[in-house]
Amino acid sequence: MQRHLKVFAPKGIPYAVKFALNQTAWHGRKTMQRLISARMIEKNKWTRQSIRVNTVRSMDVDMMFSEMGSIEKYMVKQEVGGIAKGKPGRAYPIATSYAAGQSGRRTRLPRKPNRVGKIRLRFRKPKGRTKGEQNKALIMAAAEARDKFIYLDLKRGRGVFRLLGGKRKPRLKMVADLSRKRVRVPKTPTLEPAAEHAIDKMPEFFRDAFIFQLRRHRLIKD
């Protein structure tokens, strides 16, 4: 098909190549968005929407290229892994599975009432000599005041806890772990597999592009 087009309608070649390269990039974008949805816990749709395409601009075949990828810098760390740090002097908040209404590994966003940004904590001066006495006093005071959340520094780690069970038998459930200043971000590739999948589809896109140009120049019939 390429030889026929080159001989009988050479002006159609750049349009065919342009179409195929653009289709490859758009297919890669769609695939990457699907992978993000499947592999990541999303706060909103922005990460998927950040996947953009730069289409072919030149009509010189040797200068043609199309691009696909995210405009967000944080996607580099998602692609190859890395370290996430808290704000200076602060811990990096890690939502627990309980905060998302799950058991085991967390795969969803925390429920709205359990999100750190939505929680307001009451400051109390700890009473008692030992850490254990101080924590017990804080828990009882929070239960007495019917506070829903409390910050505690326990042996199992620092964090924000939800207070359950009332003032007689208060129970604690951690909603945000604040014991670490940095956490490892696992490698979650979406760009590379999306690009590979798009490249595998390129022959199909080129075939469709050549057929379209051959039909357009009436070199083949429908």
N, C-alpha and C positions, 0 to 999 in steps of 0.2 A: 504493500500500500504506500509505503514511504517512497519507493522508487517511482511508482506511477505518478504520485503527486509531484515529485521533483521534476519529472520529465514534462508532464502535461499542465501542471498548475503550481509552479514553484512559489508563487506568492502565498499559497495556502500553508506552506511549511511553518513559517513563524507563528501563525495563528494556531496551528495544531499543537506546537510545542508549548506555546503560552497557555493554552487551555489545559493541557495535561499537567503542567507544573502547578498551575493554580488549583486544579482538582486534587492533586496530591497534598498540597498544603491544607486545604479545607477538610479533606478526609482526616489528616493527621490531627487537626484541631478537634474535630468531632470525637475521634478516638481518645484523645487526651482528656477531654471533658468527661467522657464516660469512665475512664480509669480513675480520675479524681473523685468522682461520685462514689465509685466502688471501694476505693482504697483509703480515703481520707475522711476524717470527721470534720464536717464543714459547719462553720458558724452561720454562713449565709451563702448566697450564690456567687459572691464576688470572685472567688478563686477560679471558678469555671469561666466566668465572664472575662477574667484577665488573660485568657488564652486568645491571642490575636494572630492575624495572618497578614503578611506583606505580600501582595501579589506581584506578578511580573510587570515591570514598567517599560523595559526596553523592547524593541522589536528586532533587535539583533540577536539571533539565536545563541551566539557565542557569549553574550552578556546576560542571558536570561537566568533568573533564579527566583524562587519563592521561599518564604520563610514562615515558620509556625512556632509559637512558644508563648510563655507567660511574660507579662511586663512587670511582674512582681519579683523583687529580689529574694523574698523569703522562699520562693519556689526552688531556688538553687539548693538551699539546705534540705528541702524536702526530697529533692532528686538524688543527692549524693550523701545525705546524712550530715550530722554536725552537732554543735553544742548550742543550746539556747540558754541565755542568761537572764536573771531577774534585773530589775532596775537597780542602780547603784545603792548598796546598803540594804537591799531587800531580797527576800527569797523569791524563787520562781514558783508561782502557784500551780499545783498539779491537781486537777479535779479527780475525785475518786469515783469508782464505779457506783458507789451508793448515791453520789450526787446526781448521777444519770439514771437512777432507778434500776441499776443492773447488779448482778453478782458476777464475780470473776473479772475478766478483762473488760475495760470500758470501751465501747464501740460507738457510743452516742454522746451528744453534748449534754452537759449537766442540765437538769430541769431548771426552769427559770428562777424559782425561789432559791435554788442552791448555787447560783452563779456568784462568784466572788464579787463581781462588780455591783451586784444587787444587794449584797449583805451589808448591814450597818451594825457595828459592834459597840457595845457600851463599855467604856473604860472603867475599871475598878482597881483600886490599889490592893494588891494581895496581902492577906493577913495570915500570920503563922510563921513559925521558925523554919520549918523544912519546906522543901518544894512540894512534897505530898500534902502537907497541911494547907499550904497556900492554894493549891489546885482544888482541894476539897472545899475550901471556903469560897472560892470563886464559883464553883459549880453550884453550891447551895444558894449563894446569893443570886445567881442567874436564874435558878429554878424558882426561887421565891418571887423574883420580879417577872417571871414568865417570859424570859428572853428566849428567842428561838435559836440563837447562835451564840457561841462563845469561843474565844481564842484561848488555847491552852498549850503549854510546853510540857509534854509528857515524855515518859521513857520511850514510847513508841514513835515519838517525833512531835514537832511543832505543827500546829494546824488550826483550821477553823472547824469546829464541831457543831453538829445540830443537837440540840438538847431535847430529849424525848422522855416520856414517862412521868412527868409531873414532879412536884417538889419532894414527895415522899421517897420515891425510888427513881431519881433521874438517871437516864442512860445517855451515852454519847455515841454519835456516829460521825466520823470524819467526812467532811465534804470537800476540803481542800488541804492538801499536804504542803506545808510551808517549811519543810526541814532542809531543803536544798537551794543553793544559790544558782546552780546550773544543772541542766539535765541533758541527757543525750537524745538527740533527735534521730530516730531510726531512718535508714534509707528507704524511701518510698518512691521509686522511679515511676514517672508517668510520661515524661517527654521522650525518653529513649525508646520505650516499647511502642509508643504511638507513632514515632517517626519510622521505626522499622516496619510497622504494619502498613503505613502509608506507602513506603517504598516498595513493598511487596505488591501493592495494587497499581503501581505505575504502568506496567505493561497494559493493563486493562484500560487505564485512562488514555494512554497513547493510542491504543486501538480505536477507542471511541472517537478521539479527536481526528484521527486520519479518516475514518469512515465519514464523519461529519463534513470534512473538507472535500472529500471525493464526491459526495452527494451534492454539496453546494456548488461545485464546479461541473456538475452533471457528468462526472466520469463513471459513476455507477448509479443504478436505479434503486429506488426504495424497495 
